[in-house]
Amino acid sequence: MAIVDLVMPKLGESIMEATILKWHKQPGDAVSMDETVLEIATDKVDSEVPSTVAGIMTEILFNVNDVVPVGAVIARIKTGAEEKVTAQTYTPSPKAQETRQKEQEATVAEVVSSHQTTNYKPPTTNGSGNRFYSPLVLNIAASEGVSMSELENIPGTGNEGRVTKKDILQYVSDRRSGVRSRESGARSQQPNVQSQREVSVINESAPLTSHDSRLTTYTGNVEIIEMDRMRKLIAEHMVRSKHTSPHVTSFVEADVTNLVLWRDKVKKDFEKREGTKITFTPLFIEAIVRCIKKFPLVNCSLDGDKIIIKKDINVGMATALPSGNLIVPVIRNADQLNLVGLTKQVNALADSARNNKLRPEDTQGGTFTLTNVGTFGSLMGTPIINQPQVAILAVGAIKKRPVVVETPAGDSIAIRHMMYLSMSYDHRIVDGSLGATFLTAVAKELENFNGDREY
C-alpha cells in the first residue's frame, strides 16, 4: 500500500494560502480519481480540490475554516500501489502546527496584504544594521498602532533577523497583556502616547473593521446578522484601500446618444451573428483602453516610492454575485481585443460570476477597474480604488434629459441620452489635472462615438 499526500494546490501566481470551507470526504471514505475531496476559498473565489489518486482517505490534517499555505499537506490517501508517493516535499513542522491558530487570527490575510501598498515607509536601518519589513508586518503594525520605533526593537525570528508575522502578533499579544509594558515604555520616547494607545486598543488581533461586541449594547427591535466570509473580506479591502490611498474623485457628464442609438440599431444582428448579446460594458471598456494608451500613468501601481507603470492593460469589471456581494473579474490584454472579443469576454466572465464558476486567475492581475453603478439605478458614485491599482472609473445610469445642443444654426434644446462618469484616483500618483483630463477624455470618446461604424 502507498500513502499519497494531498497538498493545497497553487491557485494563482499571487495566492499563497487558502481557507478550507468544507470537507466532502472523511477518514475511511473511498475516494475516486478526480473526485472532489474538499472546497477551499481564496480572498476572491471558491474552488473544489479533486483527488489526484483513487484510494481510501486515511487522514485529514486541517479543519474547516483553517487557513492553509499553498503546498502544505492537507490530507493523506491510501492507494493500492506498492510504493510510497509524496506529492510535494513540504510538510508543516510541529512548530508551525502549534502557531497555526495564532496565524488565523492575523489582522490581514497574507495573500491580500503582500500585494497592497501601505502608508508606512519601511525603515532601511536600525540599531543592528539593515532590516527589511514585509508589507504584511507593516500593515499589522499600522492597524495595531505599533510605532516604527517599537517595530525596530522587536526581535525577529525570520531570515537574517527579520520580523515575521508571528513575531509582530506575539509582540501585540504581549503588549496587550502587559508583559512588555515596562519594556515598551523604556524603549519609546513617548510613554504617555504609548499608554494611551494601549488603552484605546480593544482587541489587538482584530482587523480594522472589527470591534468588541462586548462593549456594544443594542436597543429597540434589532436583528443581528453575522457577516459571511466574502463580506468580511470586502469590508477589509475597502478599509485597507482608504487607509492606503488618499482618494480624490472627479466627475464629468457625457452625451452618449450616438452610442445608445448605434447599440439599439445593431444589437439584434449582433446577437444573431455572434451568438451573444452586446451590452454597454464592452463599449465603455473600449473607450477606457484608448484613453489609457494616451495617459499610461493611470494604469500603474505604487511600490514604496517607486511607480510601476503596467504595460499590459487588464481591465477589471465589478460584477454582482448571486449573494449580492461584488467581485471584479479581469479582462486581460483588453487593448488586444476588438469589440466582439471584448463582448464575449465580458459576457463569459459575468456568467461565470453569476454561477460561481470564476477561477482564481480570473480575478487577478487587474490594472484598472470599471464599475457600473448605473446598473442599480444610481446616477453617479464615488468608487473605492481596488488596490494596488491607482484608479477606478464608475459609470452611472443613462437618462434622457433636455439639454442645450450647439448647432451651426445656433443653440437649441434637444432630448439627449446623458450619463455621468466619475473616477476615484490615488492622489499620491494621479494629480487632479491628470485625473480630470483622463476622465474628460473617456467622456469625449463616448460622445464622439461613430454611429456608422461596423462591429
C-alpha positions in Angstrom: 0.0 0.0 0.0 1.1 3.5 -0.7 0.2 6.7 1.1 -0.3 9.7 -1.2 -0.1 13.2 0.3 -2.8 15.6 -1.0 -1.4 19.1 -0.9 -3.0 22.5 -1.0 -2.9 23.4 -4.8 -1.4 26.6 -6.2 -4.5 28.6 -7.3 -2.7 31.5 -8.9 0.6 33.3 -9.1 -0.1 35.7 -6.2 -2.1 33.3 -3.9 -0.1 31.9 -1.1 -2.8 30.4 1.1 -6.5 29.3 1.1 -9.2 28.7 3.6 -10.9 25.3 3.9 -14.6 25.7 3.6 -15.9 22.1 3.6 -14.6 18.5 3.6 -16.5 16.2 1.2 -14.6 13.2 2.4 -13.8 11.9 5.9 -11.2 9.3 7.1 -12.3 5.9 6.0 -14.2 7.1 2.9 -13.4 5.8 -0.5 -12.1 8.4 -3.0 -12.1 8.1 -6.8 -9.6 9.8 -9.1 -10.6 13.4 -9.8 -13.5 13.2 -7.2 -13.9 16.4 -5.1 -12.3 16.0 -1.7 -12.9 19.5 -0.3 -13.9 23.0 -1.1 -11.4 25.9 -0.5 -11.6 29.7 -0.8 -9.0 32.4 -1.5 -9.7 36.0 -1.0 -11.7 36.1 -4.2 -13.2 32.8 -5.4 -14.2 29.4 -4.1 -12.7 26.3 -5.7 -13.0 22.5 -5.4 -9.9 20.3 -4.8 -10.1 16.9 -6.6 -8.2 13.8 -5.6 -5.1 13.0 -7.6 -5.4 9.3 -6.9 -8.0 6.6 -6.1 -8.0 5.0 -2.7 -9.1 5.4 0.9 -8.9 8.7 2.9 -6.8 7.9 5.9 -6.1 11.3 7.5 -7.3 14.9 7.4 -4.7 17.4 8.7 -6.7 20.6 8.8 -10.1 21.5 9.9 -12.9 23.6 8.3 -12.0 27.4 8.4 -8.3 26.7 8.8 -6.1 28.9 6.7 -3.5 26.7 4.9 -0.4 27.7 2.9 0.0 26.6 -0.6 1.9 23.3 -0.8 1.0 22.1 2.7 -0.1 18.5 3.0 -3.9 18.7 3.9 -4.8 15.0 3.7 -3.5 11.5 3.1 -4.9 8.9 0.8 -4.0 5.2 0.9 -3.8 3.6 -2.6 -3.2 0.1 -3.8 0.3 0.8 -5.1 3.3 -0.7 -3.5 5.4 2.4 -3.5 5.1 5.4 -1.2 4.3 8.5 -3.1 4.7 12.1 -1.9 3.0 14.8 -3.9 5.3 17.5 -2.5 8.2 17.7 0.0 6.6 20.5 2.0 5.0 19.4 5.3 4.1 21.6 8.2 6.6 21.5 11.1 5.4 20.8 14.6 6.2 24.4 15.5 4.1 25.6 12.6 1.2 23.4 13.7 1.4 25.0 17.2 1.2 28.5 15.9 -1.5 27.8 13.2 -4.3 29.2 15.4 -2.5 32.4 16.1 -1.8 32.9 12.4 -5.5 32.5 11.7 -6.2 35.5 13.9 -3.9 37.8 12.0 -5.2 41.1 11.0 -5.0 40.6 7.3 -4.6 37.5 5.1 -1.1 37.5 3.8 -2.2 36.9 0.3 -4.0 40.2 0.3 -1.6 42.3 2.3 1.5 41.2 0.5 0.2 42.8 -2.7 -1.1 46.0 -1.2 0.8 49.2 -0.5 1.0 50.9 2.9 1.3 54.4 4.2 4.2 53.3 6.4 7.5 53.5 4.6 9.9 50.6 5.6 12.9 51.8 7.5 16.2 51.0 5.9 18.3 50.8 9.0 18.1 50.4 12.8 20.5 49.8 15.6 21.5 46.4 14.4 22.0 47.4 10.7 19.9 46.9 7.6 16.4 45.5 8.2 13.5 44.7 5.9 9.8 44.7 6.9 7.3 42.9 4.7 4.1 44.7 3.7 2.2 42.2 5.9 4.2 43.2 9.0 3.8 46.9 8.2 0.0 46.6 7.7 -0.4 44.8 11.1 1.8 47.4 12.7 -0.3 50.2 11.2 -3.7 48.6 12.3 -2.4 47.8 15.8 -0.8 51.2 16.5 2.7 49.8 16.7 5.1 52.7 16.1 8.2 52.4 13.9 10.5 52.8 16.9 8.7 49.9 18.6 8.9 47.8 15.4 12.7 48.3 15.2 13.1 46.9 18.7 11.1 43.7 18.2 13.4 40.8 18.0 12.9 38.9 14.7 13.0 35.1 14.3 12.9 35.2 10.5 15.8 35.0 8.0 18.6 37.4 8.9 16.6 38.6 12.0 13.6 39.8 10.0 10.4 40.4 11.9 7.8 37.8 10.8 4.0 37.8 11.2 4.3 35.6 14.2 6.8 38.0 15.8 4.6 41.1 15.4 1.4 39.2 16.6 3.3 37.9 19.6 4.5 41.4 20.4 1.0 42.8 20.1 -0.4 40.0 22.3 2.3 40.5 24.9 1.7 44.3 24.9 -2.0 43.8 25.5 -1.4 41.5 28.5 1.1 44.0 29.9 4.2 41.7 29.6 6.0 44.3 27.6 4.5 47.5 29.1 7.7 48.5 31.1 9.9 47.3 28.2 8.0 49.4 25.7 8.0 52.5 27.9 11.7 52.3 28.3 12.3 51.9 24.6 9.8 54.5 23.5 10.5 58.2 23.8 6.7 58.9 24.2 5.5 56.7 27.1 2.3 58.7 27.6 1.3 58.3 24.0 2.1 54.6 24.2 -0.1 54.3 27.3 -3.0 56.0 25.6 -2.6 53.7 22.6 -2.7 50.6 24.9 -5.9 51.8 26.5 -7.6 52.6 23.2 -6.9 49.2 21.6 -9.7 46.8 22.5 -8.6 43.7 20.5 -5.0 43.7 19.4 -5.6 40.8 16.9 -8.8 42.2 15.3 -8.8 43.8 11.8 -9.6 47.5 11.3 -13.2 46.7 10.5 -14.0 44.8 13.7 -14.9 45.9 17.2 -15.5 44.3 20.6 -19.2 43.4 20.7 -19.0 43.1 24.5 -18.8 46.9 24.7 -21.8 47.5 22.4 -25.4 47.4 23.5 -28.3 47.3 21.2 -31.6 48.9 22.0 -35.0 48.5 20.3 -36.1 45.9 17.9 -32.9 44.8 16.1 -31.7 41.8 14.1 -28.0 40.9 14.3 -26.6 39.2 11.1 -23.1 37.7 11.0 -21.1 38.8 8.0 -20.3 36.0 5.6 -16.7 35.3 4.7 -16.7 37.3 1.4 -18.4 40.3 3.0 -15.7 40.4 5.7 -13.0 40.3 3.0 -14.7 43.1 1.0 -15.0 45.2 4.2 -11.4 44.6 5.0 -10.3 45.5 1.4 -12.3 48.7 1.4 -10.9 49.9 4.8 -7.4 49.0 3.6 -7.8 50.9 0.4 -9.0 54.0 2.3 -6.1 53.8 4.7 -3.6 53.2 1.8 -4.6 55.7 -0.8 -5.7 59.4 -0.5 -8.8 59.2 -2.6 -9.9 62.1 -4.9 -13.0 61.8 -7.1 -13.7 63.8 -10.3 -17.0 63.9 -12.2 -18.0 64.6 -15.8 -21.2 64.4 -17.8 -21.3 62.8 -21.3 -23.8 62.8 -24.1 -23.9 59.2 -25.2 -26.8 59.5 -27.6 -24.8 58.2 -30.6 -23.6 55.2 -28.6 -27.1 54.3 -27.4 -28.7 54.6 -30.9 -25.9 52.6 -32.5 -26.3 49.8 -30.0 -30.1 49.8 -30.4 -29.6 49.5 -34.2 -27.1 46.6 -34.2 -28.0 44.5 -31.1 -30.3 42.1 -32.8 -28.0 41.4 -35.7 -25.0 41.2 -33.3 -26.6 38.5 -31.2 -27.7 36.6 -34.3 -24.2 36.8 -35.8 -22.0 36.4 -32.8 -24.3 34.3 -30.5 -24.0 36.7 -27.6 -25.7 40.0 -26.5 -23.8 43.3 -26.7 -24.1 45.4 -23.6 -22.7 48.9 -22.9 -19.9 47.5 -20.8 -17.6 46.5 -23.7 -18.2 49.9 -25.3 -17.1 51.6 -22.1 -14.1 49.4 -21.8 -13.1 50.1 -25.4 -13.2 53.9 -24.7 -11.2 53.4 -21.5 -8.5 51.4 -23.2 -8.0 54.1 -25.8 -7.5 56.7 -23.2 -5.2 54.6 -21.1 -2.9 54.4 -24.1 -2.8 58.2 -24.1 -2.4 58.5 -20.3 -0.5 55.4 -19.1 0.1 56.8 -15.6 -3.4 55.8 -14.6 -2.5 52.2 -15.4 0.1 51.7 -12.7 0.7 50.8 -9.0 2.9 52.2 -6.3 5.6 50.2 -4.5 7.1 52.4 -1.8 8.4 55.4 -3.6 8.5 53.6 -7.0 5.8 54.0 -9.6 5.3 50.7 -11.5 3.7 51.5 -14.9 1.9 48.5 -16.3 2.4 47.8 -20.0 -0.4 45.3 -20.0 -3.9 46.8 -19.9 -6.0 44.4 -17.8 -9.4 45.9 -17.1 -11.4 44.7 -14.1 -15.2 45.0 -14.2 -17.1 45.0 -10.9 -19.8 42.2 -11.1 -22.6 41.3 -8.7 -22.7 37.8 -7.3 -25.9 35.9 -6.5 -25.2 36.7 -2.8 -25.3 40.4 -3.5 -21.6 40.8 -3.0 -19.4 42.2 -5.7 -16.4 40.6 -7.4 -14.0 42.0 -10.0 -13.1 39.6 -12.8 -10.4 40.8 -15.1 -10.3 41.1 -18.9 -6.6 40.6 -19.7 -4.9 42.4 -22.5 -8.1 44.3 -23.3 -6.2 46.5 -25.7 -5.6 43.5 -28.0 -9.3 42.6 -28.3 -11.8 44.1 -30.8 -15.3 44.9 -29.8 -16.6 41.3 -30.5 -13.7 39.9 -28.4 -14.4 42.3 -25.6 -18.1 41.5 -25.6 -17.5 37.7 -25.4 -15.0 38.2 -22.6 -17.4 40.4 -20.7 -20.3 38.1 -21.0 -18.3 34.9 -20.3 -16.9 36.4 -17.1 -20.2 37.8 -16.0 -21.9 34.4 -16.5 -19.1 32.7 -14.6 -19.5 35.1 -11.7 -23.3 34.7 -11.5 -22.9 30.9 -11.5 -19.9 30.9 -9.0 -17.7 29.4 -11.7 -14.9 32.0 -11.7 -11.4 30.6 -11.4 -8.8 32.3 -9.1 -6.9 33.6 -12.1 -10.0 35.3 -13.4 -9.8 37.9 -10.7 -6.0 38.5 -10.7 -3.7 41.0 -12.5 -6.1 43.9 -12.9 -4.5 47.2 -13.7 -7.6 49.4 -13.9 -11.2 48.9 -12.8 -14.6 49.8 -14.3 -17.8 49.7 -12.1 -21.3 50.3 -13.5 -23.3 51.9 -10.7 -26.0 52.7 -13.2 -26.9 49.1 -13.3 -28.5 49.6 -9.9 -30.2 52.9 -10.9 -27.5 55.3 -9.5 -26.8 58.5 -11.5 -23.2 58.6 -10.1 -21.0 57.2 -7.5 -17.7 57.7 -5.6 -16.0 54.3 -6.0 -13.2 53.0 -3.8 -9.9 52.1 -5.5 -9.2 48.4 -6.0 -5.7 48.0 -4.5 -3.0 48.0 -5.7 -4.4 49.9 -8.6 -4.5 53.7 -8.6 -7.8 54.5 -10.3 -11.3 53.2 -10.7 -14.0 54.6 -13.1 -17.7 54.5 -12.4 -20.5 55.0 -15.0 -24.0 56.0 -13.9 -27.4 55.3 -15.4 -28.1 56.6 -18.9 -31.1 59.0 -18.7 -33.0 61.0 -21.3 -32.8 64.7 -20.5 -33.4 68.0 -22.2 -30.0 69.7 -22.9 -28.7 72.6 -24.8 -27.2 71.5 -28.1 -24.8 73.7 -30.1 -25.6 73.6 -33.9 -24.3 75.6 -36.9 -27.7 77.4 -36.8 -27.3 78.2 -33.1 -28.2 76.7 -29.8 -31.3 74.6 -29.3 -32.8 72.3 -26.7 -33.0 68.6 -27.5 -33.7 65.3 -25.8 -30.4 63.5 -25.4 -29.1 60.4 -23.7 -27.0 61.7 -20.8 -24.7 59.9 -18.4 -22.4 60.9 -15.5 -18.9 59.4 -15.2 -16.8 59.6 -12.0 -13.3 58.4 -11.3 -11.6 58.0 -7.9 -7.8 58.0 -8.1 -4.8 57.8 -5.8 -3.7 61.4 -5.2 -0.1 60.2 -4.3 0.4 59.4 -8.0 -2.5 60.9 -10.0 -2.9 64.6 -9.7 -6.2 66.4 -10.2 -5.2 67.6 -13.6 -4.3 64.2 -14.9 -7.4 62.5 -13.3 -9.8 65.1 -14.7 -8.1 65.1 -18.1 -8.3 61.3 -18.4 -11.9 61.3 -17.3 -12.8 64.0 -19.8 -11.0 62.1 -22.5 -13.1 59.0 -21.8 -16.3 61.1 -21.9 -15.2 62.6 -25.3 -14.5 59.1 -26.6 -18.1 58.1 -25.8 -19.6 61.4 -27.1 -17.8 61.1 -30.4 -18.8 57.5 -30.9 -19.1 56.8 -34.6 -22.7 55.8 -35.2 -21.9 54.4 -38.7 -19.1 52.0 -37.5 -19.1 48.3 -38.1 -18.6 46.0 -35.1 
